[in-house]
Amino acid sequence: MMTTTSGNTNVSDSALVRGFITGNRRMQQLCYVKCRETFRRMFSDTGPFTTMLDELLHESFEVLWIRMERGSIVPTPAGVRLRHADGSLEPVADLTGAFFAGIVRMRFRSYCSRKKLMIPDHPAITEAMLREIPTEENDEDTETQKSILILEALNSLPPSCVEILTMYYHEEKSLTEILEARSANKSYNGLKTRKKKCLDNLKERIIKSFKAHGLNCP
């Protein structure tokens, strides 16, 4: 784990990238501090870091680190550039801010997939679970915070509910297919009732979580 450092943080992005290329430990630490502050701002309403958020932060920073070490992110006299596979260079604005936030969002989806967690912004799931929850301004950081809270609410449900909702919304299985796959459910109507109770329970948890973090709820 990268440790933090104190001192002047008014360092250009190009200087940070050159620091990684030359193995400058101070610059590496400073880059981590700046990225962590961006991450904290993104998830400022989610309370203390959970294990999931800690892992997400360090995985995202590792992606940035590797890109700099491998020369995909390079310093130039005109500023930092992103080198594409065809050799073309694209300007990188705000390396440890907006650019790093984009990596975090990308890694969030990868994290959910790897951990076999249901990704909450799946269109069918969003429609079913959040139909009654109004969307605020179209702010990507706010939406990422919501996704984290929804994911945590989902995975706080009993395992049977997580399984049923995942099979129905994420795997798009019919109730009949779920009934055949789950010996715990004895009847179609019983499974239908169970799914509704699980969904209602999830909505209630999401609404409570949103309220606790100052997000608009019905």
N, C-alpha and C positions, 0 to 999 in steps of 0.2 A: 504494500500500500504506500502511495506517495505521501510523504509528510509535508506539512505546510511550512511556509517561511514568512518572515516579516520583512519590511523594508519598502522601498519605493516600487509601486506597481505601475507607474507611468512609463511603461516600456512598449515599444511598437510591436506589432504582430511580426514584422520581418525579423526583429531582434530575437523574439521568442523562437521562431523557426530556425534561425541560425544557431541558437543555443542548443536545440535538439540535434542538429546536424553535427555540431562540434562536441557534443556530450557535456555541455555546461550544466552542471547539476543545479545551480541557482536558478537558471532560466527554466529548467524543467519543473522545478518546484513552483516557481512563480506562475507558469502556465497552468499548472494544476489548480493553484489557488483561484485564479481568474475563472477557470472552467467550473470549479465547484461553486463559486458565487453565482454564476449563471444558472447552474442546476438548482441551487437553493431558491433563486427567484422564481424559477419555473414551478417549483413544488412548495412554495411558501405557505400554501393553505392546507397542506396535508399533514402538518404536525411533525413530530420527530421522525427522523429517517427510519424506515423499516428495513429489514434485510433485503427486500426486493429493490428498494430505492438505492441502497448502498451498492448492490451488485450492478444496477443499471448505470450509476455514476461511473464506476470503475471500468465497466465494459466500454462505455462511450468514450472515456478518456483514452483507453487503450487503442481504440480505433483511430483517434486523432494522432496519438503517438506513432503508431505504425505508419500512418500515411506520411508523416513528416520524415521518419527515418528512411522510408523507402523512396522518398523523392516525389511522391504524388502531390505534396504541398511544398512549394518552393518559394524562397524569398527572391525578389527581383528589385531593381532600383525603383520600380513604379509601385512596389507593394507586394503582398503575398498573392500567389497564383496557384490555382488547382490544375495539375497536369492530367489531361485525359489520355486514354489509351492511344489515340491517334497523334499524340504529341502536342495538341493544341492547349493553350493556356487560358484559363478563365479567372478573372479577378475574384478574390475572396475578401468580402467585406466583414469586418468584425469576427476575426478568427475564433476567439474564446467566448464570443457572445452568440450572435445569430447563427453562425456557421456551426458552432458546437451544439447549439440547441437542435439544429436539424439532425445531427448525428444521434442525439438522445432520442428523438422521436423515431428514427429508423431502428435503433437498437431496442426500443420498447416493444415493437411488433415482433422482432426476432426473439426477444426474451420470452414473450408469451408463447410463441410457437415452440421454442425449445423446452420450456417447462410444461408444455401441454396444458396451458391455461387458455380459457376461451378469450379471444380478443374482443373486447367490449364494443369496438366501433365497427364490427361486422354489420352491414346494412340491415339484415333481418333481425339481428339482436337489438340494434338501436331502435328500430321501429317498434318492436314488441315491448321493450323494457322502458323506453324513454319517451313514448308517445305523449305522455302527459307532463313531461318535464320540459319547460320552455328553454330554448337556447338563448344565451346571452349574446353579446357581441361576438363576431366571428374572429376570435383571438386564438391562435394556435396553442399558446402556452396554457390558456384556460381550458381548452379542449383536452390537452394532455393531462392536466390535473384531474379533470372529470373522468378520463379513461382509467387513471390509477385508482380513483375512489370506486368506480364501478367494478373494476376487477377485484379489488379487495372485498367489496360487498358480496360479489358472486362467490368468491372462494371462502367466505365465512359461512355459507349455507351448509346444511348437512350434505355429505357426499352423494346421497341418492338424488338430491335436487340438482347438484352440479352435473351429475351424469345425465339426468333426464333433459335438462335445459341445453346442455352441450349437444346431445344427440338430436334434439328437435330443431334447435336454431342454428348451430354451427355445422353439424353434419347433415342437416336437412332431411332427417329421417321422419317418416310418418309415425303416428301413434301406433299403428299396427306393427310396423317394423320394430319399434322400441319395445312393444309388448312381447314380441317373439324373442328379443334379445335379453330381456330382463325377467328372470324367474320370480323376482320379488313382487311383480305386479300380476294379479290374478285375472283382472278383467279390463276391458277397454275403457269402460266408464270410470273405473277406479283409477286408472292411469291418467285419464283426462282430468279428473278432479285433482289428482296429485300434482300434475303439471301446473294447473291454475294456482293452487296453493303455493307452490314453489315460486312462481312468477310474482304473485302478490307479495310474498315474503321478501323477495329480492327488491321489488319496487319500494317497499316500505323502508328497507335498509338503505337503499340509495338515497331516498328523500331525506332520511335522518342524517346521513353522512353529508349530503349537500348542505343542509341547514347548518350543521355543525361547523362547516368550513366557509360559511357566508355566501354560498351559491344559491341562486334563485330556485325555488321549488314551488309546486302548485299549492 
